[in-house]
Amino acid sequence: MAQENQIGDTNEMVTAVDVLWENLTSLFFFTDGIPIEAMDRYNEAKELEKQQHGVTWDAAIKAHDNRGHVHARSLVDFDEYYENIFKK
């Protein structure tokens, strides 16, 4: 979903990590700016999110290949993949 990110750039995708970061930073009043440690954790979360998206992308391609490139069959694979990976 293309939305504005925290600096108003609409060319960048807003992800769950970005939304969480925006919500957390709005809850706190930082008189000296956001602590470096917090920014480091945000950057680590963004990198982890990127890696997770890559794994999901690769799994989707493999599942689509395994389904004989039939889109209707491949579409149902995501729910099963999500349940197996994230709902353990």
Residue frames as qw, qx, qy, qz and C-alpha x, y, z in Angstrom:
[[0.000, 0.894, 0.449, 0.000, 0.00, 0.00, 0.00],
 [0.438, 0.304, -0.015, 0.846, 1.59, 3.27, -1.07],
 [0.306, -0.897, -0.317, 0.030, 1.18, 5.88, 1.63],
 [0.141, 0.850, -0.321, 0.394, 3.27, 8.72, 2.86],
 [0.729, -0.115, -0.515, 0.436, 6.09, 7.62, 5.08],
 [0.445, -0.706, -0.352, 0.423, 7.09, 9.53, 8.20],
 [0.280, -0.406, 0.153, 0.857, 8.91, 12.19, 6.15],
 [0.450, 0.633, 0.176, -0.605, 6.10, 12.63, 3.64],
 [0.091, 0.395, -0.754, -0.517, 7.65, 10.60, 0.80],
 [0.806, 0.205, 0.266, -0.488, 4.89, 8.83, -1.13],
 [0.623, 0.518, -0.554, -0.192, 7.38, 6.91, -3.28],
 [0.128, 0.305, -0.897, 0.293, 8.27, 4.60, -0.42],
 [0.628, -0.335, -0.644, -0.281, 6.08, 1.76, 0.76],
 [0.381, -0.505, 0.448, -0.631, 4.81, 2.06, 4.32],
 [0.588, 0.009, -0.808, -0.009, 5.21, -1.26, 6.10],
 [0.690, -0.601, -0.395, -0.078, 4.07, -2.66, 9.43],
 [0.650, -0.222, -0.244, 0.684, 7.43, -1.75, 10.98],
 [0.145, 0.297, 0.090, 0.939, 6.98, 1.85, 9.78],
 [0.464, -0.603, -0.356, -0.543, 3.47, 2.05, 11.22],
 [0.754, -0.498, -0.362, 0.232, 4.61, 0.65, 14.56],
 [0.528, -0.016, -0.121, 0.840, 7.59, 3.03, 14.64],
 [0.066, -0.455, -0.196, -0.866, 5.38, 6.02, 13.87],
 [0.617, -0.619, -0.369, -0.314, 2.93, 5.03, 16.61],
 [0.756, -0.377, -0.306, 0.439, 5.66, 4.45, 19.18],
 [0.407, 0.092, -0.055, 0.907, 7.52, 7.68, 18.45],
 [0.217, -0.555, -0.255, -0.762, 4.29, 9.66, 18.67],
 [0.689, -0.593, -0.414, -0.050, 3.72, 8.32, 22.21],
 [0.682, -0.421, -0.149, 0.579, 6.97, 9.72, 23.57],
 [0.117, 0.991, -0.018, 0.057, 8.26, 13.26, 23.82],
 [0.823, -0.042, 0.013, 0.566, 11.95, 13.28, 22.95],
 [0.104, -0.958, -0.017, 0.268, 13.47, 16.61, 23.96],
 [0.226, -0.664, 0.568, 0.430, 16.84, 15.72, 22.43],
 [0.544, 0.396, -0.577, -0.463, 15.53, 13.76, 19.46],
 [0.970, -0.073, -0.098, -0.212, 15.01, 10.04, 19.11],
 [0.554, -0.622, 0.545, 0.098, 17.73, 8.06, 20.92],
 [0.291, 0.547, -0.721, -0.311, 20.35, 6.41, 18.70],
 [0.218, -0.090, 0.961, -0.143, 19.56, 3.03, 20.27],
 [0.558, 0.462, 0.521, -0.452, 15.93, 3.35, 19.21],
 [0.512, 0.683, -0.284, -0.436, 16.91, 4.23, 15.65],
 [0.049, 0.419, -0.899, -0.116, 19.27, 1.23, 15.62],
 [0.399, 0.163, 0.863, -0.264, 16.40, -1.08, 16.66],
 [0.576, 0.626, 0.183, -0.493, 14.18, 0.45, 13.95],
 [0.365, 0.649, -0.573, -0.342, 16.85, -0.13, 11.31],
 [0.135, -0.211, 0.967, -0.043, 17.33, -3.72, 12.50],
 [0.515, 0.371, 0.664, -0.395, 13.57, -4.32, 12.31],
 [0.540, 0.684, -0.118, -0.476, 13.47, -2.89, 8.76],
 [0.195, 0.512, -0.809, -0.214, 16.29, -5.21, 7.68],
 [0.292, 0.027, 0.933, -0.207, 14.57, -8.23, 9.26],
 [0.566, 0.537, 0.381, -0.495, 11.33, -7.25, 7.54],
 [0.425, 0.657, -0.456, -0.424, 13.18, -7.04, 4.20],
 [0.015, 0.305, -0.951, -0.051, 14.62, -10.53, 4.73],
 [0.426, 0.248, 0.789, -0.368, 11.18, -11.90, 5.64],
 [0.577, 0.626, 0.051, -0.522, 9.67, -10.41, 2.50],
 [0.292, 0.564, -0.712, -0.300, 12.42, -12.07, 0.46],
 [0.176, -0.077, 0.973, -0.131, 11.75, -15.47, 2.03],
 [0.516, 0.452, 0.551, -0.474, 8.03, -15.07, 1.40],
 [0.482, 0.662, -0.277, -0.502, 8.66, -14.02, -2.21],
 [0.152, 0.411, -0.881, -0.176, 10.90, -17.03, -2.84],
 [0.304, 0.119, 0.904, -0.274, 8.40, -19.40, -1.22],
 [0.556, 0.556, 0.279, -0.551, 5.61, -17.98, -3.38],
 [0.422, 0.593, -0.544, -0.416, 7.60, -18.53, -6.56],
 [0.009, 0.224, -0.974, 0.015, 8.43, -22.10, -5.53],
 [0.418, 0.295, 0.743, -0.433, 4.81, -22.82, -4.58],
 [0.556, 0.609, -0.018, -0.565, 3.60, -21.38, -7.89],
 [0.302, 0.476, -0.778, -0.277, 6.06, -23.59, -9.76],
 [0.136, -0.036, 0.969, -0.203, 4.88, -26.60, -7.73],
 [0.470, 0.461, 0.556, -0.508, 1.27, -25.77, -8.62],
 [0.526, 0.340, 0.654, 0.424, 2.01, -25.92, -12.34],
 [0.118, -0.045, 0.152, 0.980, 1.80, -22.13, -12.72],
 [0.209, -0.596, -0.675, -0.381, -1.97, -22.20, -12.24],
 [0.026, -0.386, 0.239, -0.891, -2.85, -18.93, -10.49],
 [0.680, -0.435, -0.163, -0.568, -6.12, -20.14, -8.97],
 [0.892, -0.220, -0.366, 0.146, -4.32, -23.00, -7.24],
 [0.536, 0.207, -0.341, 0.744, -1.38, -20.84, -6.15],
 [0.213, -0.591, 0.024, -0.778, -3.54, -18.18, -4.50],
 [0.794, -0.520, -0.163, -0.270, -4.68, -20.53, -1.74],
 [0.803, 0.069, -0.392, 0.443, -1.09, -21.44, -0.83],
 [0.115, 0.550, -0.300, 0.771, -0.42, -18.16, 0.98],
 [0.655, -0.542, 0.070, -0.523, -2.86, -18.87, 3.79],
 [0.970, -0.163, -0.149, 0.100, -1.27, -22.26, 4.41],
 [0.607, 0.370, -0.278, 0.646, 2.24, -20.73, 4.22],
 [0.162, -0.627, 0.206, -0.734, 1.29, -17.97, 6.67],
 [0.831, -0.457, -0.006, -0.317, -0.21, -20.44, 9.13],
 [0.941, -0.007, -0.178, 0.287, 2.89, -22.67, 8.99],
 [0.517, 0.385, -0.226, 0.731, 5.41, -19.83, 9.33],
 [0.032, -0.430, 0.217, -0.876, 3.79, -17.24, 11.59],
 [0.685, -0.410, -0.019, -0.602, 1.13, -19.06, 13.61],
 [0.650, 0.103, -0.725, 0.205, 3.34, -21.68, 15.26]]
